[in-house]
Amino acid sequence: MKKENILSKINSPKDLKDLPEDKLEPLCEEIREKIISTVSRNGGHLASNLGVVELTVALHRVFSNSNDKIVWDVGHQCYTHKILTGRLSKIDTIRKENGLSGFPRRSESIYDPFSTGHSSTSISAAYGLLNAKRLNHDNGKVIAVIGDGALSGGLAYEGINNAGAAKKNFIVILNDNKMSISKNVGSMAKYLSAIRTQNIYLKTKSIVDKTLTHMPVLGKFMRKLILKSTSTLKNMAYNGTIFENLGFMYYGPIDGHDIKALINVLNIAKEKAHPVLVHINTVKGKGYSFAEKNPKVFHGISGFNVETGVFGISKSDFSSVFGKELCELAKNDDRVCAITAAMKIGTGLSSFAKNFKNRFFDVGIAEGHAVTFAGGLAAGGMIPVFAVYSTFLQRSYDQIIHDAALQGLKIVLAIDRAGLVGEDGETHHGVFDVSFLNSIPGVTIYSPSFFSEVGPMLKEMIYNTQGVVAIRYPRSGQMYKPENFTSTHASYDIYGNKNMDVVIVTYGRLFSQACLAKERLEIQGINACIIKLNRIKPIDEDAVLFAQNFNNVFFFEEGMLSGGVGEYFEYMLSQVGHKGKFKLTAIGDKFVTQATVQNQLHELELDADGIEKIILRSVERIDKQEEIGFTAV
C-alpha cells in the first residue's frame, strides 16, 4: 500500500490545525524521515531535532495564531519548526550558502520572532516579546522552549526570576532529554532527575482519576474540580517545585513523544492566568536508532549513511591535538586542571576527563562562571585551562577582565573554533575574540598554524607567561605546509628574506594560504616574504622592525578589522617610521553569512586566490603611483 504523503499538504500552521487527529503521528514519522535524510546530506544538528518532533507539532497545532510567538532556545532544534512554517520546499538548502539557516532567523520567516544560536536566551527574549505585546494591546501568547541543559546557564535563571511576575500568556516548555551537548551536569540536572523519577504524583493522579470516574452522582464533578486544580496533588508529591516557588504553575513531567498528551497540556496551559512551565521528557535522537544510542555523536554531525549510521572517518584536528598535549602536561604537573562548559567532546577533553577525573571540571553551559571559577583555581595555586569555542567565550568578557586580568591571575584560555566556522554561520564564527582580548591589558595570545606548534606554545604559555594567556586555533585540521618551512617556536617566524619585493604578514591558518599565494606570485615574477606571527599579542617589536625593510606590507587577518592584530601592526609600523605602503585585508563592519569555510575565505579574499589578486592589483597601482590602504571585506 502506498504511503500517504501528509507532509506535502502542510504549507503553514493553519494546515496543521485542520489535519485530522489520527494523521498527527504519521505526520511525525514523515517529518523524522525528512530530517534524517536532509542532515545525512547537509550535516547539522540531528539528535536534538529528532527529539522535539511531537513537541513542535503540538505547539503549532495549539498555538501559531498570527499573534502567538514561539522562541527556541539555542535554536539548533528548529528543523521541524521550519518545515511546518512554510519552509518545507527549502529545507534541503538548510545550512547551505544562500539557503535556510540551521537556526531561527527573523529575516527568514514571521514565525521566527527572535534569532538565536547561543544557549539560555529564550526566556529573557520571550518575556521581552510578551511585554511588547502588552504595551501594544496584543493578547497573544509567547512560548519559550528551553532544553534542560540550557538551565545550567545563568541567563535562564535571570529570565525565570523576572518572568515569574507575568500575569498571563507566558509559557515555558522545559524539554528535558537529560542532555545538553555533553552529559548534563550540576544541581539542576539532579533536581530534574528527581522530578523525572518521582511517580507519587502520577500514581496519585491516576488513582484519584479512576476512583472518581466510577463514583456515582458527584464523581465526575469532583474529578473535574480536583484535576483542574493540581497543586494539592503536586505538593503531596514534591513539596512544591522550584518553578512554582518562582511564580510559575508547573505541569509535568509529560511524555514528550505522546502527541495527544502534549496537545492536552498545552491547551490547559494557554488558558491559565499565570506564567506556566510545562516539563516534558524526550529522547534525544528519537526514531533513529543510531542517534538514540549515541546522541552525543549525532548532536552536530557532518554527512552520514542513513542505513548504517556511518559517517566520514574523522581526521586529526586541532581540538584533539590540544587535548593530547594537555594530557602530557598534566601527567607531569598536578597543578594543571581542565575546564569545559558542556563541551568535553568538542574541545578534545574526553581523554583528560577520563585520566584526570579530579582535575577535570564541566561547569555546564556557563562560560562566565567558568572564567571566574578558573580565577578561583588560579588564586588557589592551580593552573586552570579553560577550553571553549571562540563564539561562546564572548559571554565571559566581563569575567576575563574583572576576575582574571585585573588581578593578574594566571588562567589559560584554549580558544577552539577560532576564525570562520562555515555552515553554522553568523552566530558561531570565532572572529571576535582577538579584537576583544586585544583591548584587555596584560593578556597574551598565541596562534598556531600547525599541529606541531600546539605543544610548545602550551608549555610557553603555562610556564613562561604571566597573567591571562590564550591560544587560539581553527576548527578541523591543518592546511598546506611548505616542505622547506620549519617553525622556530619563537614569537614569530620568517619565511623568505628581506631582499624580496613585498612582505605578507599573517597568523594562524592563513599562513598556509599566504604560502600558496607566495608560490603563485613567484611564477609571475613577484618575490614575497612572509612574517608568520606566532604570538599575536603582544606583537614582537623585532617582527615590526623586519617589516620596516619593505616598501609594500600586506597584512591578512581572519578576524575583525576593528581592534584586530593588523590594525595594531600598522600603528607599530608608523611608530618606527615606516614610509612605505601598508594594506590590511580583514573582515569589515559586517557579519559573515553561512557557507563552507573555503567559500567564506574566498569571498573575503583571504584565501590564496584573494591574497594573490590583492597583491597583484596593489603592485600595479604602486607602479602607477596610486595610494593603497585598508581593505574591509
C-alpha positions as CSV (number, residue, x, y, z in Angstrom):
1,M,0.0,0.0,0.0
2,K,1.4,3.4,-1.0
3,K,2.4,5.5,2.0
4,E,0.3,8.7,2.4
5,N,2.3,11.9,1.9
6,I,0.8,14.0,4.7
7,L,3.8,16.4,4.9
8,S,3.4,17.7,1.4
9,K,0.0,19.1,2.4
10,I,1.4,21.2,5.3
11,N,2.3,24.6,3.9
12,S,1.6,26.6,7.1
13,P,0.5,26.0,10.7
14,K,-3.1,26.6,9.6
15,D,-2.9,23.4,7.5
16,L,-1.7,21.5,10.6
17,K,-4.6,22.8,12.6
18,D,-7.0,21.4,10.0
19,L,-5.4,18.0,9.9
20,P,-7.4,15.1,11.5
21,E,-6.0,14.0,14.8
22,D,-5.3,10.5,13.6
23,K,-2.9,11.9,11.0
24,L,-0.6,13.6,13.5
25,E,1.5,10.5,14.4
26,P,2.1,9.5,10.8
27,L,3.0,13.2,10.1
28,C,5.6,13.0,12.8
29,E,7.1,9.9,11.2
30,E,7.3,11.7,7.9
31,I,9.0,14.7,9.5
32,R,11.6,12.4,11.1
33,E,12.4,10.8,7.8
34,K,12.8,14.1,6.1
35,I,15.1,15.4,8.8
36,I,17.3,12.3,8.8
37,S,17.5,12.4,5.0
38,T,18.4,16.1,5.0
39,V,21.0,16.0,7.7
40,S,22.6,13.0,6.2
41,R,23.4,15.1,3.1
42,N,23.9,18.6,4.6
43,G,25.2,17.8,8.0
44,G,23.7,19.7,11.0
45,H,22.0,19.0,14.3
46,L,20.3,15.6,14.2
47,A,19.6,14.2,17.6
48,S,18.2,17.4,19.1
49,N,15.8,17.8,16.2
50,L,14.5,14.2,16.3
51,G,13.7,14.7,20.0
52,V,11.3,17.6,19.5
53,V,9.2,16.5,16.6
54,E,6.0,15.8,18.5
55,L,6.5,18.8,20.7
56,T,6.8,21.1,17.7
57,V,3.8,19.6,16.0
58,A,1.8,20.1,19.2
59,L,3.0,23.7,19.6
60,H,1.9,24.6,16.1
61,R,-1.4,22.7,16.5
62,V,-2.3,24.6,19.7
63,F,-0.7,28.0,19.0
64,S,0.7,29.6,15.9
65,N,-2.1,32.1,15.5
66,S,-0.8,35.2,13.9
67,N,-0.2,36.8,17.2
68,D,1.4,33.8,19.1
69,K,5.2,33.7,19.2
70,I,7.5,30.7,19.8
71,V,11.1,31.3,20.9
72,W,13.5,28.4,20.6
73,D,16.5,28.3,22.9
74,V,19.8,27.9,21.0
75,G,17.6,27.1,18.0
76,H,19.5,24.1,16.8
77,Q,16.3,22.1,17.2
78,C,14.2,24.2,14.9
79,Y,14.1,22.0,11.8
80,T,10.6,20.7,12.4
81,H,9.5,24.2,13.2
82,K,10.9,25.4,9.8
83,I,9.2,22.5,8.0
84,L,5.8,23.3,9.5
85,T,6.0,27.1,8.9
86,G,6.2,27.2,5.1
87,R,9.8,26.3,4.5
88,L,9.5,22.6,3.5
89,S,10.4,23.3,-0.1
90,K,13.6,24.9,1.1
91,I,14.6,22.5,3.8
92,D,17.1,20.8,1.6
93,T,19.1,24.0,1.5
94,I,19.5,24.2,5.2
95,R,23.0,25.3,6.3
96,K,24.0,25.8,2.7
97,E,25.2,29.0,1.2
98,N,22.2,31.3,0.4
99,G,19.9,28.6,1.9
100,L,18.0,28.3,5.2
101,S,19.9,28.9,8.4
102,G,20.3,26.0,10.8
103,F,19.0,28.3,13.5
104,P,15.9,30.6,13.8
105,R,16.3,33.8,11.8
106,R,14.0,36.8,12.0
107,S,14.8,37.6,8.4
108,E,13.6,34.2,7.2
109,S,10.0,34.0,8.5
110,I,7.4,35.8,10.5
111,Y,7.3,32.6,12.6
112,D,10.9,33.3,13.8
113,P,10.3,36.1,16.2
114,F,13.8,36.1,17.7
115,S,17.1,35.0,16.1
116,T,19.1,32.6,18.3
117,G,22.2,30.5,18.2
118,H,23.6,30.6,21.8
119,S,22.1,29.0,24.9
120,S,19.9,30.2,27.7
121,T,18.4,33.3,25.9
122,S,14.9,32.1,25.2
123,I,13.1,33.0,28.5
124,S,14.5,36.6,28.6
125,A,13.7,37.2,24.9
126,A,10.3,35.7,25.2
127,Y,9.5,37.8,28.3
128,G,10.5,40.9,26.3
129,L,8.2,39.9,23.5
130,L,5.4,39.4,25.9
131,N,5.8,42.8,27.4
132,A,6.0,44.3,23.9
133,K,2.6,42.6,23.2
134,R,1.2,44.0,26.4
135,L,2.3,47.6,25.5
136,N,0.8,47.1,22.1
137,H,-2.5,45.8,23.5
138,D,-1.9,42.4,21.9
139,N,-3.3,39.4,23.8
140,G,-1.2,36.8,22.0
141,K,0.7,34.0,23.8
142,V,4.5,33.8,24.0
143,I,6.2,30.4,24.4
144,A,9.8,29.8,25.3
145,V,11.2,26.3,24.5
146,I,14.3,25.6,26.5
147,G,16.4,22.5,26.9
148,D,17.3,21.3,30.4
149,G,21.0,21.8,29.6
150,A,20.3,25.5,29.0
151,L,19.2,25.7,32.6
152,S,22.9,25.5,33.6
153,G,23.3,28.9,32.1
154,G,22.8,31.8,34.5
155,L,20.8,34.0,32.0
156,A,18.0,31.4,32.1
157,Y,17.6,31.9,35.8
158,E,17.6,35.7,35.4
159,G,14.8,35.3,32.9
160,I,12.8,32.9,35.1
161,N,13.1,35.2,38.1
162,N,11.8,38.2,36.1
163,A,9.2,36.3,34.1
164,G,7.6,34.9,37.3
165,A,5.8,38.2,37.6
166,A,3.9,37.7,34.3
167,K,0.2,37.8,34.7
168,K,-0.8,35.6,31.8
169,N,0.0,34.4,28.3
170,F,3.6,33.3,29.1
171,I,4.6,29.6,28.8
172,V,8.0,28.0,29.2
173,I,8.4,24.5,27.8
174,L,11.2,22.6,29.6
175,N,12.5,20.0,27.1
176,D,14.2,17.5,29.5
177,N,16.2,15.0,27.5
178,K,18.9,14.5,30.2
179,M,21.4,16.0,27.9
180,S,22.8,19.3,26.7
181,I,25.8,18.5,24.4
182,S,27.8,16.6,26.8
183,K,26.0,14.8,29.7
184,N,24.1,17.3,31.7
185,V,25.8,18.4,34.9
186,G,25.1,20.3,38.1
187,S,22.4,20.6,40.8
188,M,19.6,21.4,38.3
189,A,20.3,18.2,36.4
190,K,20.0,16.3,39.7
191,Y,16.8,18.2,40.6
192,L,15.2,17.5,37.3
193,S,16.1,13.8,37.6
194,A,14.4,13.7,41.0
195,I,11.2,15.1,39.5
196,R,11.5,12.9,36.4
197,T,11.7,9.7,38.5
198,Q,9.1,10.8,41.1
199,N,6.0,8.7,40.4
200,I,3.9,9.6,43.5
201,Y,2.1,12.5,41.8
202,L,1.4,10.5,38.7
203,K,0.3,7.4,40.6
204,T,-1.9,9.5,42.9
205,K,-3.4,11.3,40.0
206,S,-4.2,8.0,38.3
207,I,-5.8,6.5,41.4
208,V,-7.9,9.6,42.0
209,D,-8.9,9.7,38.4
210,K,-10.1,6.1,38.3
211,T,-11.9,6.2,41.7
212,L,-13.9,9.3,41.0
213,T,-14.8,8.2,37.4
214,H,-16.6,5.2,38.9
215,M,-18.2,7.1,41.8
216,P,-21.9,7.7,41.2
217,V,-23.6,11.2,41.2
218,L,-20.8,13.5,42.3
219,G,-17.8,11.5,41.0
220,K,-17.4,13.2,37.6
221,F,-18.0,16.7,39.1
222,M,-15.3,16.1,41.9
223,R,-12.9,14.6,39.3
224,K,-13.1,17.7,37.2
225,L,-12.7,20.0,40.2
226,I,-9.7,18.2,41.6
227,L,-7.8,17.6,38.4
228,K,-8.2,21.2,37.3
229,S,-6.5,22.3,40.4
230,T,-3.5,20.0,40.6
231,S,-1.4,22.0,43.1
232,T,-2.6,19.9,46.1
233,L,-1.6,16.7,44.5
234,K,1.8,18.1,43.3
235,N,2.6,19.4,46.8
236,M,1.9,16.0,48.2
237,A,4.4,14.5,45.8
238,Y,7.1,17.2,45.5
239,N,6.5,19.7,48.4
240,G,6.3,22.2,45.5
241,T,8.9,22.7,42.7
242,I,11.4,25.4,42.4
243,F,9.5,26.7,39.4
244,E,6.3,27.1,41.4
245,N,8.3,28.9,44.1
246,L,9.5,31.4,41.4
247,G,5.9,32.1,40.4
248,F,5.2,29.5,37.7
249,M,2.4,27.0,37.5
250,Y,4.1,23.6,37.0
251,Y,2.8,20.8,34.8
252,G,4.8,17.6,34.3
253,P,6.7,15.6,33.7
254,I,4.8,14.8,30.4
255,D,5.8,12.2,27.8
256,G,7.2,14.5,25.1
257,H,6.5,11.8,22.4
258,D,2.8,11.5,23.3
259,I,1.2,13.9,20.8
260,K,-2.2,13.8,22.4
261,A,-0.9,14.3,25.9
262,L,1.2,17.3,24.7
263,I,-1.8,18.9,23.0
264,N,-3.9,18.4,26.0
265,V,-1.4,20.0,28.5
266,L,-0.7,22.9,26.1
267,N,-4.4,23.6,25.8
268,I,-4.7,23.7,29.6
269,A,-1.6,25.9,29.9
270,K,-2.7,28.5,27.4
271,E,-5.9,29.2,29.5
272,K,-4.1,29.9,32.7
273,A,-3.9,33.4,34.1
274,H,-0.4,32.8,35.4
275,P,3.0,32.0,33.9
276,V,3.2,28.3,33.2
277,L,6.1,25.9,33.0
278,V,5.5,22.6,31.2
279,H,8.1,19.9,31.9
280,I,8.3,17.3,29.2
281,N,10.6,14.2,28.9
282,T,12.0,13.5,25.5
283,V,14.6,11.1,24.0
284,K,17.4,12.8,22.1
285,G,17.7,11.2,18.7
286,K,14.1,9.7,18.9
287,G,13.2,7.5,16.0
288,Y,16.7,6.9,14.6
289,S,18.4,4.0,16.5
290,F,22.0,5.2,15.8
291,A,21.2,8.7,17.2
292,E,19.3,7.3,20.2
293,K,22.2,5.1,21.2
294,N,24.8,7.8,20.7
295,P,23.2,11.2,21.0
296,K,26.5,13.0,21.7
297,V,28.0,11.9,18.4
298,F,24.7,12.7,16.5
299,H,24.2,16.1,18.1
300,G,26.1,18.0,15.5
301,I,27.3,15.9,12.6
302,S,28.6,16.0,9.1
303,G,27.0,13.9,6.3
304,F,26.4,10.2,7.1
305,N,24.9,7.0,5.7
306,V,21.3,6.7,6.8
307,E,21.2,2.9,6.6
308,T,24.4,2.2,8.5
309,G,24.8,5.4,10.6
310,V,28.4,5.6,9.4
311,F,29.9,8.9,8.8
312,G,33.3,10.0,7.4
313,I,36.4,8.9,9.1
314,S,37.5,11.8,11.4
315,K,41.0,13.1,10.7
316,S,43.2,14.7,13.3
317,D,42.1,18.2,14.3
318,F,43.4,21.0,16.5
319,S,41.0,20.1,19.2
320,S,42.3,16.5,19.6
321,V,45.9,17.7,19.3
322,F,45.3,20.2,22.1
323,G,43.7,17.6,24.3
324,K,46.6,15.2,23.8
325,E,49.2,17.9,24.6
326,L,47.3,19.0,27.7
327,C,47.2,15.4,29.0
328,E,51.0,15.2,28.6
329,L,51.4,18.3,30.6
330,A,49.0,17.1,33.3
331,K,51.0,13.9,33.7
332,N,54.0,15.8,35.0
333,D,52.2,18.7,36.8
334,D,49.5,18.1,39.3
335,R,48.5,21.7,39.2
336,V,47.2,21.5,35.6
337,C,43.3,21.5,35.5
338,A,40.9,21.4,32.6
339,I,37.6,23.2,32.4
340,T,34.8,22.9,29.9
341,A,31.4,24.5,29.5
342,A,29.4,21.4,28.5
343,M,31.7,20.8,25.5
344,K,34.0,18.0,26.7
345,I,34.0,16.1,23.3
346,G,34.0,19.2,21.1
347,T,37.0,20.7,22.8
348,G,39.1,17.5,22.9
349,L,38.9,16.9,26.6
350,S,37.5,13.4,26.7
351,S,40.8,11.8,27.4
352,F,41.7,14.4,30.1
353,A,38.3,13.8,31.8
354,K,39.0,10.0,31.9
355,N,42.6,10.2,33.1
356,F,42.5,13.1,35.4
357,K,39.0,13.0,36.9
358,N,39.8,15.1,40.0
359,R,41.2,17.9,37.8
360,F,38.5,17.9,35.2
361,F,35.6,20.3,35.7
362,D,32.4,20.5,33.5
363,V,30.6,23.6,34.7
364,G,27.6,23.3,32.3
365,I,26.7,26.0,29.8
366,A,28.1,28.8,31.9
367,E,31.2,30.4,30.3
368,G,31.1,33.4,32.6
369,H,31.1,31.2,35.7
370,A,33.9,29.1,34.1
371,V,36.3,32.0,33.8
372,T,35.6,33.2,37.4
373,F,35.9,29.6,38.6
374,A,39.2,29.4,36.8
375,G,40.3,32.6,38.5
376,G,39.5,30.9,41.9
377,L,41.5,27.9,41.0
378,A,44.4,30.1,39.9
379,A,44.2,32.1,43.1
380,G,44.5,28.8,45.0
381,G,47.7,27.8,43.2
382,M,46.4,25.7,40.3
383,I,46.9,26.2,36.6
384,P,43.4,26.2,35.1
385,V,42.9,25.7,31.3
386,F,39.5,26.6,30.0
387,A,38.8,25.0,26.6
388,V,36.0,26.9,24.9
389,Y,34.7,27.7,21.4
390,S,35.5,31.3,20.5
391,T,31.9,32.2,19.9
392,F,31.0,31.1,23.4
393,L,33.9,32.9,25.1
394,Q,32.2,36.1,24.1
395,R,29.8,35.5,27.1
396,S,32.6,35.8,29.6
397,Y,34.2,39.1,28.6
398,D,33.5,40.8,31.9
399,Q,34.8,37.9,33.9
400,I,38.1,37.8,31.9
401,I,38.6,41.5,32.7
402,H,37.4,41.6,36.3
403,D,38.1,38.2,37.7
404,A,41.3,37.3,36.0
405,A,43.3,40.0,34.1
406,L,42.7,42.8,36.7
407,Q,44.0,40.5,39.4
408,G,47.0,39.3,37.4
409,L,45.7,35.7,37.7
410,K,47.2,33.0,35.5
411,I,44.4,31.4,33.6
412,V,44.8,29.7,30.2
413,L,42.1,30.1,27.5
414,A,42.2,27.4,24.9
415,I,40.1,29.0,22.2
416,D,38.7,26.4,19.8
417,R,36.9,27.1,16.5
418,A,38.8,30.4,16.1
419,G,38.1,32.1,12.8
420,L,35.4,31.2,10.3
421,V,33.5,28.0,11.1
422,G,31.4,27.5,7.9
423,E,27.8,26.4,7.8
424,D,26.8,27.3,11.4
425,G,27.0,30.9,10.2
426,E,26.9,34.2,11.9
427,T,26.3,33.1,15.5
428,H,29.2,30.7,15.6
429,H,32.1,32.3,13.8
430,G,35.2,32.8,16.0
431,V,36.1,36.2,14.6
432,F,35.7,38.5,17.6
433,D,38.0,37.0,20.3
434,V,41.2,38.7,19.1
435,S,39.5,42.2,19.0
436,F,38.0,41.9,22.5
437,L,41.1,40.3,24.0
438,N,43.4,42.8,22.4
439,S,41.7,45.5,24.4
440,I,42.5,43.9,27.8
441,P,45.8,44.9,29.4
442,G,48.2,42.1,30.2
443,V,46.6,39.4,28.0
444,T,48.9,37.3,25.8
445,I,47.6,35.5,22.7
446,Y,49.3,32.7,20.7
447,S,48.1,31.4,17.3
448,P,49.5,28.1,15.9
449,S,49.3,27.3,12.2
450,F,50.2,23.6,12.5
451,F,49.7,20.8,15.0
452,S,53.4,20.7,15.9
453,E,53.2,24.2,17.3
454,V,50.4,23.5,19.8
455,G,52.5,21.6,22.4
456,P,55.5,24.1,22.5
457,M,53.1,27.0,22.7
458,L,51.2,25.5,25.6
459,K,54.4,24.9,27.5
460,E,55.5,28.5,26.9
461,M,52.1,29.8,28.0
462,I,51.9,27.8,31.1
463,Y,55.4,28.1,32.4
464,N,56.9,31.3,30.9
465,T,53.9,33.7,30.5
466,Q,52.2,35.7,33.2
467,G,48.5,36.6,33.6
468,V,45.7,35.6,31.2
469,V,47.1,33.8,28.3
470,A,45.2,32.4,25.3
471,I,45.9,30.0,22.4
472,R,43.5,30.1,19.5
473,Y,43.2,27.5,16.8
474,P,40.7,26.8,14.0
475,R,38.1,24.1,13.5
476,S,39.3,20.8,11.9
477,G,42.7,20.2,10.6
478,Q,45.8,22.0,9.5
479,M,46.3,23.3,6.0
480,Y,49.2,23.4,3.5
481,K,52.7,23.5,4.9
482,P,55.7,24.1,2.6
483,E,58.4,21.4,2.8
484,N,61.1,24.0,3.4
485,F,59.3,25.7,6.2
486,T,60.4,24.9,9.8
487,S,58.8,26.6,12.8
488,T,61.3,28.0,15.3
489,H,58.6,28.2,18.1
490,A,59.7,31.8,18.6
491,S,57.2,34.7,18.8
492,Y,57.3,35.0,15.0
493,D,58.9,33.2,12.0
494,I,60.2,34.5,8.7
495,Y,59.6,32.6,5.5
496,G,61.8,34.2,2.9
497,N,64.2,37.1,3.3
498,K,64.2,40.9,3.3
499,N,65.6,41.3,-0.2
500,M,62.2,40.4,-1.7
501,D,59.6,42.7,-3.3
502,V,56.8,42.5,-0.8
503,V,56.1,41.2,2.7
504,I,53.0,39.4,3.7
505,V,52.1,39.4,7.5
506,T,49.6,37.0,8.9
507,Y,48.9,34.3,11.5
508,G,47.1,31.1,12.2
509,R,45.8,29.1,9.3
510,L,46.1,32.0,6.8
511,F,49.8,31.3,6.8
512,S,49.1,28.3,4.6
513,Q,47.1,30.4,2.2
514,A,49.8,33.0,2.1
515,C,52.4,30.3,1.3
516,L,50.3,29.1,-1.7
517,A,49.9,32.7,-2.9
518,K,53.7,33.3,-2.5
519,E,54.4,30.3,-4.8
520,R,51.9,31.7,-7.4
521,L,53.3,35.2,-7.2
522,E,56.9,33.9,-7.8
523,I,55.7,32.4,-11.1
524,Q,54.6,35.9,-12.1
525,G,57.9,37.5,-11.1
526,I,56.9,38.9,-7.7
527,N,59.0,37.6,-4.8
528,A,57.2,37.7,-1.4
529,C,58.5,37.2,2.1
530,I,56.1,36.1,4.9
531,I,56.1,37.1,8.5
532,K,54.2,34.5,10.4
533,L,53.1,35.8,13.8
534,N,53.0,33.0,16.4
535,R,52.4,35.4,19.3
536,I,49.9,37.9,18.2
537,K,49.6,39.9,21.5
538,P,51.9,41.4,22.3
539,I,53.4,41.7,18.8
540,D,57.2,41.2,18.9
541,E,58.8,44.6,18.0
542,D,61.5,42.8,16.0
543,A,58.8,41.5,13.7
544,V,57.7,45.1,13.1
545,L,61.3,46.2,12.5
546,F,61.8,43.4,10.0
547,A,58.6,44.5,8.1
548,Q,60.0,48.1,8.1
549,N,62.5,46.9,5.5
550,F,59.8,46.5,2.9
551,N,58.1,49.3,0.9
552,N,55.0,47.1,0.5
553,V,53.5,45.5,3.5
554,F,50.3,43.3,3.2
555,F,48.5,42.1,6.3
556,F,45.8,39.4,6.0
557,E,43.7,38.6,9.1
558,E,40.8,36.1,9.6
559,G,39.1,38.3,12.1
560,M,37.6,41.7,12.5
561,L,39.5,44.7,11.1
562,S,38.5,46.9,14.0
563,G,40.6,46.1,17.0
564,G,42.5,43.3,15.3
565,V,46.2,42.4,15.1
566,G,46.6,44.1,11.7
567,E,45.3,47.4,12.8
568,Y,47.8,47.4,15.7
569,F,50.6,46.2,13.5
570,E,50.1,49.2,11.3
571,Y,50.3,51.5,14.3
572,M,53.5,49.9,15.4
573,L,55.0,50.3,11.9
574,S,54.1,54.0,11.9
575,Q,55.8,54.4,15.3
576,V,59.1,53.1,13.9
577,G,58.9,55.5,10.9
578,H,57.8,53.2,8.1
579,K,57.4,55.2,4.9
580,G,56.2,52.5,2.6
581,K,52.7,51.3,1.8
582,F,50.6,49.2,4.1
583,K,47.4,47.3,3.1
584,L,45.3,45.4,5.6
585,T,42.7,42.9,4.5
586,A,40.3,41.7,7.2
587,I,36.6,41.4,8.0
588,G,34.9,44.8,7.9
589,D,31.8,46.0,9.8
590,K,29.6,43.1,8.9
591,F,28.6,39.6,9.9
592,V,29.7,36.7,7.7
593,T,26.8,34.5,6.5
594,Q,26.8,30.7,6.2
595,A,28.8,28.9,3.6
596,T,31.7,26.4,3.6
597,V,34.9,27.8,5.2
598,Q,36.5,27.6,1.7
599,N,33.8,29.8,0.2
600,Q,33.9,32.2,3.1
601,L,37.6,32.7,2.8
602,H,37.3,33.1,-0.9
603,E,34.5,35.7,-0.6
604,L,36.6,37.7,1.9
605,E,39.7,37.5,-0.3
606,L,41.5,35.7,2.5
607,D,42.4,32.5,0.6
608,A,45.3,32.0,-1.8
609,D,43.3,33.4,-4.7
610,G,42.4,36.5,-2.8
611,I,45.9,37.2,-1.4
612,E,47.4,36.8,-4.9
613,K,44.9,39.1,-6.5
614,I,45.2,41.8,-3.9
615,I,49.0,41.9,-4.2
616,L,48.9,41.8,-8.0
617,R,46.3,44.7,-8.1
618,S,48.3,46.6,-5.5
619,V,51.6,46.2,-7.2
620,E,50.0,47.5,-10.4
621,R,48.7,50.6,-8.6
622,I,52.1,51.2,-7.0
623,D,53.6,51.2,-10.4
624,K,51.1,53.9,-11.3
625,Q,51.9,55.8,-8.1
626,E,48.4,55.2,-6.6
627,E,47.7,55.0,-2.9
628,I,46.6,51.7,-1.2
629,G,45.3,51.3,2.3
630,F,42.7,49.3,4.3
631,T,40.5,46.7,2.7
632,A,37.5,45.8,4.8
633,V,35.6,42.9,3.2
